[in-house]
Amino acid sequence: MWENDIINKLDFAKYLGITEGQINTIISKMRHRLTVFAPSVSGNTMLAVYEAATIEFVHNHMKEMSQDEACDLAVKAFYKRRIPKVK
């Protein structure tokens, strides 16, 4: 899975053991926080490795905090200098 630069969203959902809807919710919340996150091309969302790692981070941290808090933490951890936040 991690040896590829681009990961299919559905394959990644299976890897994490969650539904496509759960992945879509995390992607949507991250898109509200960042100017660019997991762009959709022709209806297919392909994840860059760092985007997949962000989703896994959020999923893992949801055991101890809310999804919104986990997304905020992911922005601080992964994107502080990489991509501008949505204002």
N, C-alpha and C positions, 0 to 999 in steps of 0.2 A: 504494500500500500504506500509506504512512505518513500519508496525509491523513485516514484514518478514526480515530475514537477507540477503536474495538473492532476487533480483527483475528481472523479465523478461524484456529484452530490449524493446520488442514491447509493452508490457503493460505499461511500463514507458513512451514511446513515446505518447501513447493515453492519459495517465495521464497529460502530459505536453501540449497536444494539438499540437504536432509537428509530422513531418513525421519520418519514420525510417531512411531516408537519412540524415535528419538533426542530428539525434542522432549519426549516423555513422560518420558524419563529425566531430562532437565534440570528439567522442571516438578516431578517427584517429589523431586529433590534440593533444589530451592529450597523446596518445601513443608516439608521437614524442618528447614529453617533459619529459616523465617519463619512467623508465625501465620496469615497470609493470603497466598496466591499463586495466581493463575489459578484461581479457583473454577470448578467444573464445574456447569452448570445443565442438568438433564435429559440428562445424558450428553455434552453438547457443551461443550468448553472454548473460551471466547472470551477472547482476551488483550487487556488494556488496553495502550495504546501503551508505557507504561513497562515492563510485563511483557515485551512483545515485544522491547524494547530490551535488557532484561536477558538474555533468552535469546540474542539475537544476540551480546551481549558475552561470555557464557559460551562460546558456540560458537567465536567468534574467538580467545579466549584458550586454548582447548584445544590449540592448535597449539604452545604453549610451556609448558603446565603441565597437570596432571591435571584432570579434570572437577571433582573435589571442591575443589581449590585455586581453580579458576576460579569456582565457585559461592561460595566463601568471599569471594573478592575482589569479586564482584558485590554481595554483601550489604554489604560495607564501602563500596563505591562508590555504590550506589543507595539503600540502605535504612537507613543509619546512624541517621537520625532519623525516618524515615517510618513503619515498621511494626516492632513489637517482635519480637525474635528468640525462637525457641523455646528454652526453658531445659532 
